[in-house]
């Protein structure tokens, strides 16, 4: 009887070990161009453009995500003070850790609103056929500097401040270039809705507005399209850490000023 129990335990241990070896993980360190570690960055694990999971780098820039089934994954790293970076084709091996150290570039631009034209060319057809889309987009960092945040506004306030072609009527509807309010489309986190609702500006991660030449993927739309991505759990943690870091810097600056004033009052001469 004891022999049977021992054999059962050994089989169970073998099955558990084999199961653990069928999964892998991705881990590494995030640094910028100055070789400084990047803390509190959001790390997203994608496969075939689908979100598998996510994690956040710690105070030393280290991150780790597991378990992952063997295969190829894409890794997207997002941090407010750095440019987002995506690494494609990261291979995960059973029972092993895949080390992926990511070098990120700091933001160096000063512009707040990005205005551009998306040009799509289809080379499968005869001749050069070009479609031009009028598009404006704001990411999380740019949205925090939008006037709608200061006024405690909502999605409608953000959209009307982004594009002069969009006007809100008395009933809460919106119009592109004087068109009908029912000729527009709004997509919130990939789901098509009838209107913008009352989504607070503070909950927005990204807003894109097509004011003309709407891509076919958004359906038969005569007016314009608003595409919204709301903030996730990791976005909230990131912003909290940024606020805490800024508060700590302000406290240190205040302390330095107080010490400098005390030294001046005591008659110390600064060179």
C-alpha positions as MATLAB code, in Angstrom:
seq = 'XXXXXXXXXXXXXXXXXXXXXXXXXXXXXXXXXXXXXXXXXXXXXXXXXXXXXXXXXXXXXXXXXXXXXXXXXXXXXXXXXXXXXXXXXXXXXXXXXXXXXXXXXXXXXXXXXXXXXXXXXXXXXXXXXXXXXXXXXXXXXXXXXXXXXXXXXXXXXXXXXXXXXXXXXXXXXXXXXXXXXXXXXXXXXXXXXXXXXXXXXXXXXXXXXXXXXXXXXXXXXXXXXXXXXXXXXXXXXXXXXXXXXXXXXXXXXXXXXXXXXXXXXXXXXXX';
ca = [
       0.000    0.000    0.000;
       2.837    2.400    0.889;
       4.552    1.562   -2.392;
       1.416    2.513   -4.375;
       1.110    5.854   -2.523;
       4.782    6.617   -3.153;
       4.443    5.839   -6.847;
       1.339    8.070   -7.078;
       3.211   10.952   -5.439;
       6.166   10.535   -7.822;
       3.844   10.515  -10.846;
       2.100   13.676   -9.582;
       5.457   15.427   -9.098;
       6.551   14.411  -12.603;
       3.324   15.729  -14.137;
       3.650   19.038  -12.254;
       7.275   19.465  -13.327;
       6.413   18.653  -16.937;
       3.581   21.181  -16.865;
       5.895   23.877  -15.532;
       8.405   23.155  -18.282;
       5.794   23.699  -21.000;
       5.686   27.430  -20.242;
       8.268   30.186  -20.572;
       8.633   33.825  -19.589;
       9.928   37.191  -20.847;
      12.028   39.406  -18.598;
      14.567   42.196  -18.884;
      15.606   45.751  -18.000;
      14.379   49.054  -19.486;
      16.948   51.835  -20.019;
      17.068   55.111  -21.957;
      19.768   56.530  -24.229;
      21.662   57.788  -21.135;
      21.704   54.224  -19.756;
      19.356   55.340  -16.981;
      16.814   52.784  -15.820;
      13.175   53.476  -16.745;
      10.812   52.713  -13.839;
       7.028   52.334  -13.820;
       6.728   51.700  -17.570;
       3.855   49.633  -18.967;
       4.949   46.441  -20.736;
       2.295   44.800  -22.949;
       2.617   41.257  -24.356;
       0.869   40.823  -27.725;
       0.338   37.941  -30.116;
      -1.294   38.400  -33.527;
      -2.248   41.974  -32.457;
      -4.164   40.561  -29.475;
      -3.285   41.574  -25.901;
      -2.081   38.515  -23.963;
      -1.170   40.321  -20.751;
       0.871   43.112  -19.241;
       3.095   44.130  -16.385;
       5.017   47.154  -15.103;
       8.716   47.763  -14.582;
       9.815   48.257  -10.977;
      11.799   51.170   -9.533;
      15.008   49.681  -10.992;
      13.547   49.267  -14.488;
      13.211   45.467  -14.214;
      10.144   43.696  -15.610;
       8.951   40.096  -15.882;
       5.876   38.384  -17.305;
       4.892   34.708  -17.044;
       3.594   32.146  -17.761;
       3.647   32.213  -21.557;
       3.045   29.369  -23.954;
       5.915   28.699  -26.391;
       5.771   30.819  -29.530;
       6.478   34.267  -30.955;
       5.251   37.402  -29.197;
       5.391   41.166  -29.697;
       6.412   43.353  -26.741;
       5.149   46.963  -26.484;
       6.745   49.305  -23.907;
       4.954   52.563  -23.014;
       6.129   55.294  -20.623;
       4.942   58.915  -20.476;
       8.372   60.582  -20.645;
       9.749   58.252  -23.360;
       8.770   57.279  -26.873;
       6.785   54.035  -27.059;
       8.694   51.091  -28.492;
       7.510   47.784  -29.992;
       9.712   44.704  -30.456;
       8.309   42.046  -32.791;
       9.006   38.320  -32.954;
      10.240   37.645  -29.413;
      10.631   33.863  -29.100;
       9.512   32.093  -25.922;
      10.975   28.633  -25.243;
       9.412   26.041  -22.875;
      10.911   26.035  -19.382;
      13.244   28.968  -20.124;
      13.349   32.732  -19.599;
      13.723   34.952  -22.669;
      15.778   38.028  -21.765;
      14.779   41.201  -23.606;
      16.483   44.435  -22.550;
      14.821   47.460  -24.170;
      16.521   50.804  -24.916;
      14.009   53.675  -24.948;
      14.367   57.199  -26.350;
      13.293   60.218  -24.303;
      10.755   62.664  -25.702;
      12.516   65.637  -27.257;
       9.622   67.373  -29.029;
       7.782   70.393  -27.654;
       4.633   70.286  -29.779;
       1.410   69.356  -27.997;
      -1.029   68.653  -30.833;
       0.030   66.358  -33.672;
      -1.685   67.050  -36.994;
      -0.930   64.823  -39.948;
      -2.218   63.020  -43.002;
      -2.255   59.258  -43.290;
      -1.510   58.192  -46.876;
      -2.388   54.625  -47.837;
      -1.219   53.195  -51.177;
      -2.510   49.947  -52.612;
       0.136   48.521  -54.951;
      -1.994   45.481  -55.799;
      -4.001   47.585  -58.253;
      -2.952   48.967  -61.597;
      -1.550   52.493  -61.403;
      -0.930   54.659  -58.337;
      -4.154   55.088  -56.368;
      -3.742   57.173  -53.214;
      -6.245   57.836  -50.441;
      -5.655   60.823  -48.153;
      -7.179   60.845  -44.676;
      -7.495   63.981  -42.534;
      -6.599   62.809  -39.044;
      -5.709   64.340  -35.689;
      -4.533   62.299  -32.706;
      -3.549   62.921  -29.078;
      -1.795   60.382  -26.833;
      -1.886   60.237  -23.017;
       0.915   62.778  -22.512;
      -0.601   65.277  -24.935;
      -4.094   64.805  -23.487;
      -2.820   65.806  -20.037;
      -1.804   69.171  -21.560;
      -5.140   69.647  -23.313;
      -7.320   72.508  -22.063;
     -10.169   70.071  -21.416;
      -8.205   68.574  -18.516;
      -7.805   71.966  -16.858;
     -11.534   72.682  -17.180;
     -12.542   69.211  -15.983;
     -14.131   68.498  -19.350;
     -15.249   65.317  -21.066;
     -14.665   63.538  -24.394;
     -16.821   66.049  -26.293;
     -14.718   68.934  -24.943;
     -11.507   67.187  -26.024;
     -12.778   66.427  -29.548;
     -14.095   69.957  -30.185;
     -10.777   71.409  -28.991;
      -8.824   69.082  -31.332;
     -10.727   69.828  -34.541;
     -12.416   73.070  -35.550;
     -14.531   71.010  -37.990;
     -16.434   69.460  -35.055;
     -19.273   71.439  -33.444;
     -21.537   70.442  -30.533;
     -25.243   71.341  -30.740;
     -27.657   72.237  -27.948;
     -28.945   68.671  -27.612;
     -25.458   67.202  -27.065;
     -24.977   65.894  -30.607;
     -21.920   66.657  -32.689;
     -21.476   67.582  -36.350;
     -18.528   67.301  -38.755;
     -18.298   70.181  -41.226;
     -21.998   70.992  -40.835;
     -23.181   67.437  -41.544;
     -25.874   65.468  -39.741;
     -25.156   64.166  -36.248;
     -26.260   60.637  -37.265;
     -23.699   60.551  -40.097;
     -20.794   60.061  -37.640;
     -19.317   57.075  -35.810;
     -17.690   56.740  -32.370;
     -15.560   53.734  -31.369;
     -14.742   53.384  -27.650;
     -12.184   50.641  -26.912;
     -13.085   49.011  -30.241;
     -16.858   49.074  -29.671;
     -19.069   51.244  -31.901;
     -21.439   53.518  -29.960;
     -24.168   55.963  -30.937;
     -22.627   59.052  -29.300;
     -19.682   60.206  -27.186;
     -21.568   60.048  -23.902;
     -20.031   61.782  -20.877;
     -16.627   60.127  -20.616;
     -14.373   62.289  -18.367;
     -11.240   63.646  -20.034;
      -9.127   62.229  -17.189;
     -10.077   58.665  -18.224;
      -8.788   58.988  -21.811;
      -5.598   57.251  -22.983;
      -5.749   58.147  -26.690;
      -8.152   60.052  -28.956;
      -8.038   60.037  -32.768;
     -10.384   62.082  -34.950;
     -10.898   61.499  -38.698;
     -12.498   64.649  -40.116;
     -12.389   63.654  -43.775;
     -11.663   60.687  -46.029;
     -12.650   58.082  -43.431;
     -10.968   54.649  -43.927;
     -13.282   51.900  -45.198;
     -12.613   49.747  -42.135;
     -14.903   52.047  -40.102;
     -17.905   51.452  -42.322;
     -20.076   53.668  -44.515;
     -19.624   56.980  -42.684;
     -20.495   60.275  -44.387;
     -19.348   62.523  -41.551;
     -16.356   61.804  -39.306;
     -15.052   59.132  -36.945;
     -13.859   59.432  -33.333;
     -11.692   56.587  -31.999;
     -11.177   56.447  -28.227;
      -8.972   54.291  -26.026;
      -9.652   54.601  -22.309;
      -7.059   54.191  -19.601;
      -6.245   50.730  -18.297;
      -5.172   49.528  -14.858;
      -1.511   50.005  -15.776;
      -2.133   53.562  -16.998;
      -3.543   54.502  -13.597;
      -0.533   53.089  -11.793;
       1.829   54.900  -14.167;
       0.150   58.268  -13.637;
       0.096   57.768   -9.861;
       3.823   57.082   -9.862;
       4.471   60.137  -12.040;
       2.438   62.342   -9.692;
       4.259   60.978   -6.644;
       7.618   61.596   -8.307;
       6.672   65.185   -9.214;
       5.432   65.854   -5.671;
       8.715   64.545   -4.265;
      10.658   66.836   -6.613;
       8.571   69.859   -5.569;
       9.118   69.060   -1.873;
      12.857   68.827   -2.471;
      12.872   72.137   -4.376;
      10.975   73.813   -1.527;
      13.419   72.414    1.013;
      16.395   73.661   -1.030;
      14.893   77.147   -1.269;
      14.278   77.271    2.484;
      17.855   76.216    3.210;
      19.182   78.811    0.754;
      17.107   81.552    2.400;
      18.394   80.533    5.840;
      21.986   80.705    4.624;
      21.381   84.148    3.091;
      19.819   85.354    6.321;
      22.866   84.139    8.289;
      25.167   86.317    6.166;
      26.718   83.632    3.977;
      27.954   85.096    0.683;
      27.279   83.030   -2.445;
      29.950   83.065   -5.170;
];
